[in-house]
Amino acid sequence: MPLQDLLNQAVEVRPGDHLVALYAEEKEIEDYVTSFIHSALLRNERCLYITGDVDSSAVLQRVERLSAGSGASGELLVLEKSDVYSKGGKFSPDKLISLIQSTVETAVREGYSGLAITGEISWVLDYEDGEDLIIEYEWKLNEYVFDRYPVSALCRYNVNRFSHEMIRNIIQLHPLILWRSRIHENPYYIPPEGFKNNAIAQYQVDTWLKNIFSFTNTKSRFQSIVDRKQEEMRLLHKNMTNGIIMAFLKLLETHDPYTKDHCSNVASLAFRLAESLEISEEFSTKIHYASLVHDIGKTIVPHGILNKPGNLTGEEYGYIKMHPEHGANALDQMDQVREIAQAVRHHHERYDGRGYPDGLSGDEIPLMSRIIAICDSYDAITNDRPYRKAQSRDCALGEIAACAGTQFDPGLAAQFIRLFSPEEKSGTFCSGL
Protein backbone atom coordinates (compact mmCIF):
# COMPACT_ATOMS: atom_id res chain seq x y z
CA MET A 1 0.00 0.00 0.00
CA PRO A 2 1.43 3.43 -0.89
CA LEU A 3 2.11 6.01 1.84
CA GLN A 4 -0.97 7.99 0.77
CA ASP A 5 -3.24 5.05 1.59
CA LEU A 6 -1.60 4.72 5.00
CA LEU A 7 -2.12 8.44 5.59
CA ASN A 8 -5.79 8.05 4.69
CA GLN A 9 -6.17 5.20 7.18
CA ALA A 10 -4.24 7.02 9.91
CA VAL A 11 -6.73 9.89 9.77
CA GLU A 12 -9.25 7.40 11.21
CA VAL A 13 -7.13 6.83 14.36
CA ARG A 14 -9.03 8.12 17.40
CA PRO A 15 -8.30 8.78 21.08
CA GLY A 16 -8.39 5.41 22.82
CA ASP A 17 -6.85 3.54 19.88
CA HIS A 18 -3.97 1.24 20.79
CA LEU A 19 -2.04 0.13 17.73
CA VAL A 20 0.91 -2.17 17.29
CA ALA A 21 3.23 -1.98 14.29
CA LEU A 22 4.90 -5.29 13.57
CA TYR A 23 7.74 -4.85 11.12
CA ALA A 24 10.77 -6.63 9.73
CA GLU A 25 12.43 -3.84 7.73
CA GLU A 26 13.17 -0.23 8.61
CA LYS A 27 11.47 1.16 5.49
CA GLU A 28 8.15 -0.28 6.69
CA ILE A 29 8.31 1.41 10.07
CA GLU A 30 9.26 4.77 8.54
CA ASP A 31 5.95 4.84 6.69
CA TYR A 32 4.02 3.70 9.78
CA VAL A 33 5.54 6.28 12.12
CA THR A 34 5.27 9.09 9.57
CA SER A 35 1.56 8.49 8.97
CA PHE A 36 0.79 8.14 12.69
CA ILE A 37 2.60 11.36 13.67
CA HIS A 38 1.15 13.37 10.79
CA SER A 39 -2.42 12.32 11.59
CA ALA A 40 -1.90 13.22 15.27
CA LEU A 41 -0.69 16.72 14.37
CA LEU A 42 -3.72 17.17 12.11
CA ARG A 43 -5.96 16.34 15.10
CA ASN A 44 -4.27 19.05 17.22
CA GLU A 45 -2.68 16.47 19.53
CA ARG A 46 0.61 16.66 21.35
CA CYS A 47 2.63 13.81 19.88
CA LEU A 48 5.53 12.15 21.67
CA TYR A 49 7.92 10.48 19.24
CA ILE A 50 10.24 8.21 21.19
CA THR A 51 13.17 7.32 18.96
CA GLY A 52 14.24 3.74 18.38
CA ASP A 53 15.66 1.58 15.61
CA VAL A 54 14.25 3.67 12.77
CA ASP A 55 16.15 6.61 11.24
CA SER A 56 14.42 9.41 13.14
CA SER A 57 15.87 12.17 10.92
CA ALA A 58 14.22 10.63 7.84
CA VAL A 59 10.88 10.40 9.65
CA LEU A 60 11.08 14.00 10.86
CA GLN A 61 11.88 15.29 7.37
CA ARG A 62 8.90 13.46 5.90
CA VAL A 63 6.58 14.71 8.65
CA GLU A 64 7.78 18.28 8.07
CA ARG A 65 7.09 18.03 4.33
CA LEU A 66 3.62 16.58 4.91
CA SER A 67 2.71 19.14 7.56
CA ALA A 68 3.74 22.18 5.52
CA GLY A 69 0.54 23.93 4.45
CA SER A 70 -1.68 21.13 5.82
CA GLY A 71 -3.15 23.14 8.68
CA ALA A 72 -1.67 20.77 11.28
CA SER A 73 -1.91 22.46 14.68
CA GLY A 74 -0.50 19.79 16.97
CA GLU A 75 2.91 19.71 18.61
CA LEU A 76 5.66 17.14 18.06
CA LEU A 77 8.13 16.35 20.83
CA VAL A 78 11.08 14.07 20.06
CA LEU A 79 12.42 12.12 23.04
CA GLU A 80 15.17 9.59 23.55
CA LYS A 81 14.11 6.22 24.92
CA SER A 82 16.31 6.72 27.98
CA ASP A 83 14.37 9.89 28.83
CA VAL A 84 11.04 8.06 28.89
CA TYR A 85 11.35 4.33 29.37
CA SER A 86 14.40 3.78 31.55
CA LYS A 87 14.86 6.63 33.98
CA GLY A 88 16.89 5.32 36.89
CA GLY A 89 18.37 2.58 34.71
CA LYS A 90 15.39 0.25 34.65
CA PHE A 91 12.04 -0.10 32.94
CA SER A 92 9.01 0.33 35.19
CA PRO A 93 5.56 -0.18 33.62
CA ASP A 94 3.83 1.63 36.50
CA LYS A 95 6.07 4.70 36.31
CA LEU A 96 5.59 4.93 32.55
CA ILE A 97 1.80 4.64 32.88
CA SER A 98 1.86 7.43 35.47
CA LEU A 99 4.03 9.58 33.18
CA ILE A 100 1.60 9.13 30.27
CA GLN A 101 -1.37 10.06 32.48
CA SER A 102 0.26 13.26 33.71
CA THR A 103 1.50 14.17 30.22
CA VAL A 104 -1.94 13.91 28.63
CA GLU A 105 -3.49 15.96 31.44
CA THR A 106 -0.92 18.69 30.82
CA ALA A 107 -1.48 18.57 27.05
CA VAL A 108 -5.24 19.01 27.44
CA ARG A 109 -4.78 21.91 29.89
CA GLU A 110 -2.53 23.61 27.34
CA GLY A 111 -5.18 23.42 24.63
CA TYR A 112 -4.37 20.22 22.76
CA SER A 113 -7.12 17.72 22.01
CA GLY A 114 -5.17 14.81 23.40
CA LEU A 115 -1.90 12.89 23.38
CA ALA A 116 -0.42 10.57 20.77
CA ILE A 117 2.62 8.51 21.58
CA THR A 118 4.76 6.18 19.50
CA GLY A 119 7.70 4.27 20.83
CA GLU A 120 9.95 1.35 19.93
CA ILE A 121 9.41 -1.40 22.51
CA SER A 122 11.80 -4.07 21.24
CA TRP A 123 14.76 -2.76 23.23
CA VAL A 124 12.98 -3.67 26.54
CA LEU A 125 14.27 -7.19 25.86
CA ASP A 126 17.65 -5.89 27.01
CA TYR A 127 16.32 -5.88 30.57
CA GLU A 128 15.94 -8.89 32.83
CA ASP A 129 12.44 -10.35 32.46
CA GLY A 130 11.97 -8.07 29.44
CA GLU A 131 9.12 -10.06 27.91
CA ASP A 132 7.16 -10.10 31.16
CA LEU A 133 7.68 -6.33 31.55
CA ILE A 134 6.38 -5.73 28.02
CA ILE A 135 3.24 -7.78 28.67
CA GLU A 136 2.62 -5.96 31.96
CA TYR A 137 3.11 -2.54 30.36
CA GLU A 138 0.78 -3.28 27.45
CA TRP A 139 -2.14 -4.65 29.45
CA LYS A 140 -1.86 -1.81 31.95
CA LEU A 141 -2.04 0.68 29.07
CA ASN A 142 -5.34 -0.93 28.06
CA GLU A 143 -6.61 -0.97 31.65
CA TYR A 144 -5.52 2.43 32.97
CA VAL A 145 -5.01 4.74 29.98
CA PHE A 146 -7.07 4.13 26.85
CA ASP A 147 -10.49 3.86 28.50
CA ARG A 148 -9.86 6.93 30.67
CA TYR A 149 -7.77 9.47 28.74
CA PRO A 150 -7.70 10.92 25.19
CA VAL A 151 -4.60 8.98 24.24
CA SER A 152 -3.68 7.01 21.13
CA ALA A 153 -0.51 4.96 20.86
CA LEU A 154 1.51 3.18 18.21
CA CYS A 155 3.79 0.58 19.78
CA ARG A 156 6.60 -0.60 17.50
CA TYR A 157 8.00 -4.14 17.53
CA ASN A 158 10.68 -5.63 15.31
CA VAL A 159 9.44 -9.19 14.74
CA ASN A 160 12.99 -10.42 14.13
CA ARG A 161 13.77 -9.94 17.82
CA PHE A 162 10.92 -11.96 19.34
CA SER A 163 9.86 -15.58 19.64
CA HIS A 164 6.65 -16.68 17.97
CA GLU A 165 5.07 -17.10 21.38
CA MET A 166 5.89 -13.52 22.34
CA ILE A 167 4.64 -12.16 19.01
CA ARG A 168 1.36 -13.97 19.73
CA ASN A 169 1.16 -12.20 23.10
CA ILE A 170 1.91 -8.84 21.48
CA ILE A 171 -0.88 -9.36 18.97
CA GLN A 172 -3.35 -10.33 21.71
CA LEU A 173 -2.50 -7.16 23.65
CA HIS A 174 -3.41 -4.69 20.88
CA PRO A 175 -6.91 -3.98 19.50
CA LEU A 176 -5.39 -2.65 16.25
CA ILE A 177 -2.52 -4.05 14.18
CA LEU A 178 -0.44 -2.27 11.56
CA TRP A 179 0.84 -5.07 9.34
CA ARG A 180 1.88 -5.15 5.70
CA SER A 181 1.18 -1.42 5.39
CA ARG A 182 -2.45 -1.60 6.49
CA ILE A 183 -4.29 -0.98 9.76
CA HIS A 184 -6.39 -3.98 10.79
CA GLU A 185 -8.95 -4.33 13.56
CA ASN A 186 -7.67 -7.30 15.53
CA PRO A 187 -10.03 -10.25 16.09
CA TYR A 188 -7.47 -11.86 18.44
CA TYR A 189 -7.29 -9.00 20.93
CA ILE A 190 -7.83 -10.05 24.56
CA PRO A 191 -9.10 -7.48 27.12
CA PRO A 192 -6.69 -6.60 29.95
CA GLU A 193 -8.60 -8.78 32.43
CA GLY A 194 -7.28 -11.86 30.66
CA PHE A 195 -3.68 -10.94 31.43
CA LYS A 196 -4.43 -9.26 34.74
CA ASN A 197 -6.18 -12.36 36.12
CA ASN A 198 -3.92 -14.87 34.34
CA ALA A 199 -6.98 -16.22 32.52
CA ILE A 200 -5.81 -15.87 28.94
CA ALA A 201 -7.31 -19.11 27.65
CA GLN A 202 -10.76 -18.27 29.02
CA TYR A 203 -10.71 -14.78 27.50
CA GLN A 204 -9.36 -16.12 24.22
CA VAL A 205 -12.39 -18.35 23.81
CA ASP A 206 -14.92 -15.73 24.95
CA THR A 207 -13.44 -12.93 22.83
CA TRP A 208 -12.83 -14.95 19.68
CA LEU A 209 -16.36 -16.37 19.68
CA LYS A 210 -17.80 -12.87 20.13
CA ASN A 211 -15.64 -11.53 17.30
CA ILE A 212 -16.71 -14.18 14.81
CA PHE A 213 -20.02 -12.37 14.31
CA SER A 214 -18.78 -8.78 14.42
CA PHE A 215 -15.86 -9.32 12.05
CA THR A 216 -17.99 -11.24 9.57
CA ASN A 217 -20.82 -8.72 9.46
CA THR A 218 -19.08 -5.37 9.81
CA LYS A 219 -16.34 -3.65 7.85
CA SER A 220 -13.35 -2.14 9.62
CA ARG A 221 -13.43 1.64 9.68
CA PHE A 222 -9.88 1.53 8.37
CA GLN A 223 -10.90 -0.65 5.42
CA SER A 224 -13.88 1.62 4.87
CA ILE A 225 -11.65 4.67 4.42
CA VAL A 226 -9.53 2.79 1.87
CA ASP A 227 -12.65 1.72 -0.01
CA ARG A 228 -14.02 5.26 0.11
CA LYS A 229 -10.81 6.79 -1.22
CA GLN A 230 -10.63 4.20 -3.99
CA GLU A 231 -14.23 5.01 -4.94
CA GLU A 232 -13.40 8.72 -4.96
CA MET A 233 -10.47 8.06 -7.29
CA ARG A 234 -12.66 5.89 -9.50
CA LEU A 235 -15.25 8.66 -9.78
CA LEU A 236 -12.54 11.25 -10.41
CA HIS A 237 -11.10 9.05 -13.16
CA LYS A 238 -14.57 8.56 -14.63
CA ASN A 239 -15.35 12.28 -14.53
CA MET A 240 -12.01 13.18 -16.07
CA THR A 241 -12.52 10.61 -18.82
CA ASN A 242 -16.04 11.86 -19.44
CA GLY A 243 -14.79 15.46 -19.58
CA ILE A 244 -12.04 14.60 -22.04
CA ILE A 245 -14.40 12.65 -24.30
CA MET A 246 -17.04 15.40 -24.23
CA ALA A 247 -14.42 18.02 -25.11
CA PHE A 248 -13.31 15.98 -28.12
CA LEU A 249 -16.94 15.44 -29.14
CA LYS A 250 -17.61 19.19 -28.98
CA LEU A 251 -14.59 19.78 -31.21
CA LEU A 252 -15.94 17.22 -33.67
CA GLU A 253 -19.38 18.86 -33.66
CA THR A 254 -17.83 22.23 -34.48
CA HIS A 255 -15.95 20.74 -37.42
CA ASP A 256 -18.71 18.53 -38.85
CA PRO A 257 -22.15 18.18 -37.20
CA TYR A 258 -22.98 15.03 -39.19
CA THR A 259 -19.91 13.19 -37.91
CA LYS A 260 -20.79 14.15 -34.34
CA ASP A 261 -24.34 12.77 -34.72
CA HIS A 262 -22.96 9.66 -36.42
CA CYS A 263 -20.60 9.05 -33.49
CA SER A 264 -23.46 9.39 -30.99
CA ASN A 265 -25.51 6.84 -32.94
CA VAL A 266 -22.59 4.43 -33.12
CA ALA A 267 -22.03 4.82 -29.36
CA SER A 268 -25.63 3.82 -28.62
CA LEU A 269 -25.42 0.78 -30.88
CA ALA A 270 -22.02 -0.30 -29.54
CA PHE A 271 -23.20 -0.01 -25.95
CA ARG A 272 -26.23 -2.20 -26.73
CA LEU A 273 -24.06 -4.80 -28.44
CA ALA A 274 -21.51 -4.80 -25.60
CA GLU A 275 -24.23 -5.21 -22.98
CA SER A 276 -25.68 -8.16 -24.90
CA LEU A 277 -22.28 -9.85 -24.71
CA GLU A 278 -22.41 -9.58 -20.87
CA ILE A 279 -18.69 -8.86 -20.54
CA SER A 280 -18.68 -6.17 -17.83
CA GLU A 281 -20.15 -2.78 -17.02
CA GLU A 282 -16.67 -1.28 -17.29
CA PHE A 283 -16.23 -2.64 -20.83
CA SER A 284 -19.63 -1.30 -21.91
CA THR A 285 -18.77 2.13 -20.53
CA LYS A 286 -15.39 2.21 -22.24
CA ILE A 287 -16.78 1.19 -25.62
CA HIS A 288 -19.44 3.90 -25.30
CA TYR A 289 -16.66 6.46 -24.84
CA ALA A 290 -14.55 4.95 -27.63
CA SER A 291 -17.47 5.04 -30.04
CA LEU A 292 -18.22 8.68 -29.25
CA VAL A 293 -14.74 9.67 -30.44
CA HIS A 294 -13.99 6.94 -32.98
CA ASP A 295 -13.99 9.54 -35.80
CA ILE A 296 -12.25 12.33 -33.85
CA GLY A 297 -9.36 12.12 -36.32
CA LYS A 298 -11.67 13.56 -38.98
CA THR A 299 -11.33 16.99 -37.35
CA ILE A 300 -8.10 17.45 -39.34
CA VAL A 301 -9.63 16.19 -42.59
CA PRO A 302 -10.79 19.17 -44.70
CA HIS A 303 -14.55 19.70 -44.50
CA GLY A 304 -14.80 19.68 -48.29
CA ILE A 305 -13.43 16.15 -48.45
CA LEU A 306 -15.71 14.83 -45.70
CA ASN A 307 -18.82 16.09 -47.47
CA LYS A 308 -17.79 15.77 -51.12
CA PRO A 309 -20.83 14.54 -53.12
CA GLY A 310 -18.79 12.84 -55.83
CA ASN A 311 -16.04 10.22 -55.87
CA LEU A 312 -12.88 10.92 -53.87
CA THR A 313 -9.50 11.16 -55.56
CA GLY A 314 -6.71 8.87 -54.41
CA GLU A 315 -5.15 11.71 -52.45
CA GLU A 316 -8.45 12.60 -50.81
CA TYR A 317 -9.10 8.99 -49.83
CA GLY A 318 -5.62 8.93 -48.33
CA TYR A 319 -6.65 11.81 -46.07
CA ILE A 320 -9.72 9.88 -44.98
CA LYS A 321 -7.74 6.72 -44.25
CA MET A 322 -5.45 8.61 -41.87
CA HIS A 323 -8.26 9.57 -39.47
CA PRO A 324 -7.99 6.48 -37.20
CA GLU A 325 -4.29 7.18 -36.61
CA HIS A 326 -4.81 10.90 -36.04
CA GLY A 327 -7.56 10.19 -33.54
CA ALA A 328 -5.57 7.54 -31.68
CA ASN A 329 -2.47 9.75 -31.53
CA ALA A 330 -4.48 12.55 -29.91
CA LEU A 331 -6.06 10.25 -27.33
CA ASP A 332 -2.88 8.30 -26.62
CA GLN A 333 -1.36 11.31 -24.85
CA MET A 334 -3.60 10.65 -21.82
CA ASP A 335 -3.07 7.55 -19.68
CA GLN A 336 -6.73 7.18 -18.68
CA VAL A 337 -7.90 6.76 -22.29
CA ARG A 338 -5.08 4.60 -23.71
CA GLU A 339 -7.40 1.62 -24.21
CA ILE A 340 -9.92 3.87 -25.94
CA ALA A 341 -7.13 5.19 -28.17
CA GLN A 342 -6.37 1.66 -29.35
CA ALA A 343 -10.05 1.03 -30.10
CA VAL A 344 -10.11 4.20 -32.20
CA ARG A 345 -6.94 3.29 -34.07
CA HIS A 346 -8.21 -0.09 -35.22
CA HIS A 347 -11.90 0.49 -35.97
CA HIS A 348 -11.24 0.25 -39.74
CA GLU A 349 -9.32 -3.02 -39.58
CA ARG A 350 -11.00 -5.95 -41.32
CA TYR A 351 -11.46 -9.43 -39.92
CA ASP A 352 -9.65 -10.86 -42.99
CA GLY A 353 -6.63 -8.57 -42.47
CA ARG A 354 -7.25 -6.25 -45.43
CA GLY A 355 -8.16 -3.18 -43.40
CA TYR A 356 -6.12 -0.22 -42.15
CA PRO A 357 -3.99 1.22 -40.65
CA ASP A 358 -2.08 -1.88 -39.46
CA GLY A 359 -3.60 -4.78 -41.37
CA LEU A 360 -4.59 -6.68 -38.23
CA SER A 361 -6.84 -9.71 -38.58
CA GLY A 362 -9.18 -11.84 -36.45
CA ASP A 363 -8.59 -11.62 -32.72
CA GLU A 364 -5.54 -9.40 -33.27
CA ILE A 365 -8.07 -6.59 -33.65
CA PRO A 366 -9.19 -5.25 -30.24
CA LEU A 367 -12.70 -6.39 -29.32
CA MET A 368 -13.87 -2.79 -28.98
CA SER A 369 -12.67 -2.04 -32.51
CA ARG A 370 -14.45 -5.09 -33.93
CA ILE A 371 -17.70 -3.97 -32.31
CA ILE A 372 -17.35 -0.36 -33.45
CA ALA A 373 -16.65 -1.49 -37.03
CA ILE A 374 -20.06 -3.18 -37.26
CA CYS A 375 -21.99 -0.35 -35.62
CA ASP A 376 -20.12 2.25 -37.68
CA SER A 377 -21.07 0.55 -40.94
CA TYR A 378 -24.70 0.04 -39.94
CA ASP A 379 -25.19 3.70 -39.08
CA ALA A 380 -23.39 4.85 -42.24
CA ILE A 381 -25.71 2.75 -44.43
CA THR A 382 -28.93 3.83 -42.72
CA ASN A 383 -28.30 7.61 -42.87
CA ASP A 384 -28.14 10.09 -45.75
CA ARG A 385 -24.72 11.21 -46.95
CA PRO A 386 -23.85 13.75 -49.68
CA TYR A 387 -22.72 10.90 -51.93
CA ARG A 388 -25.52 8.39 -51.12
CA LYS A 389 -29.08 8.21 -49.84
CA ALA A 390 -29.96 6.26 -46.70
CA GLN A 391 -30.88 2.61 -47.15
CA SER A 392 -33.21 0.45 -45.10
CA ARG A 393 -32.46 -1.34 -41.87
CA ASP A 394 -32.95 -4.73 -43.53
CA CYS A 395 -30.55 -3.78 -46.28
CA ALA A 396 -27.91 -2.73 -43.74
CA LEU A 397 -28.31 -5.91 -41.69
CA GLY A 398 -28.10 -7.98 -44.85
CA GLU A 399 -24.83 -6.31 -45.80
CA ILE A 400 -23.40 -7.00 -42.36
CA ALA A 401 -24.42 -10.65 -42.66
CA ALA A 402 -22.84 -10.86 -46.12
CA CYS A 403 -19.56 -9.38 -44.87
CA ALA A 404 -19.32 -11.56 -41.75
CA GLY A 405 -16.00 -13.38 -41.77
CA THR A 406 -14.40 -10.97 -44.25
CA GLN A 407 -14.96 -7.42 -43.07
CA PHE A 408 -16.58 -8.24 -39.73
CA ASP A 409 -16.11 -10.66 -36.86
CA PRO A 410 -18.71 -13.35 -37.71
CA GLY A 411 -19.77 -13.98 -34.11
CA LEU A 412 -20.22 -10.29 -33.38
CA ALA A 413 -22.05 -9.77 -36.67
CA ALA A 414 -24.56 -12.49 -35.78
CA GLN A 415 -25.05 -11.05 -32.29
CA PHE A 416 -25.59 -7.57 -33.72
CA ILE A 417 -28.26 -8.86 -36.10
CA ARG A 418 -30.02 -10.58 -33.18
CA LEU A 419 -30.41 -7.20 -31.50
CA PHE A 420 -32.94 -6.30 -34.20
CA SER A 421 -34.72 -9.61 -34.63
CA PRO A 422 -34.91 -13.03 -32.96
CA GLU A 423 -33.99 -14.51 -36.32
CA GLU A 424 -31.09 -13.56 -38.56
CA LYS A 425 -32.11 -11.37 -41.47
CA SER A 426 -31.92 -12.63 -45.02
CA GLY A 427 -32.82 -11.19 -48.41
CA THR A 428 -31.38 -8.70 -50.81
CA PHE A 429 -27.91 -7.52 -49.93
CA CYS A 430 -26.98 -3.92 -50.70
CA SER A 431 -23.71 -2.27 -51.56
CA GLY A 432 -22.07 0.87 -50.30
CA LEU A 433 -19.91 -0.04 -47.28
Secondary structure as UniProt FT lines:
FT   HELIX           3..10
FT   TURN            11..12
FT   TURN            15..16
FT   STRAND          18..23
FT   HELIX           26..42
FT   TURN            43..44
FT   STRAND          46..50
FT   HELIX           56..67
FT   TURN            68..71
FT   STRAND          75..79
FT   HELIX           81..84
FT   HELIX           87..89
FT   HELIX           93..109
FT   TURN            110..111
FT   STRAND          115..120
FT   HELIX           122..126
FT   TURN            128..129
FT   HELIX           130..144
FT   TURN            145..148
FT   STRAND          151..158
FT   HELIX           159..161
FT   HELIX           164..172
FT   STRAND          176..179
FT   TURN            180..181
FT   STRAND          182..185
FT   TURN            187..188
FT   HELIX           192..196
FT   TURN            197..198
FT   HELIX           200..217
FT   HELIX           221..255
FT   HELIX           257..277
FT   HELIX           281..292
FT   TURN            293..295
FT   HELIX           296..300
FT   HELIX           303..306
FT   HELIX           314..321
FT   HELIX           323..331
FT   TURN            332..333
FT   HELIX           335..337
FT   HELIX           338..345
FT   TURN            346..348
FT   TURN            351..352
FT   HELIX           362..364
FT   HELIX           367..381
FT   TURN            386..387
FT   HELIX           393..402
FT   TURN            405..407
FT   HELIX           410..418
FT   TURN            419..420
//
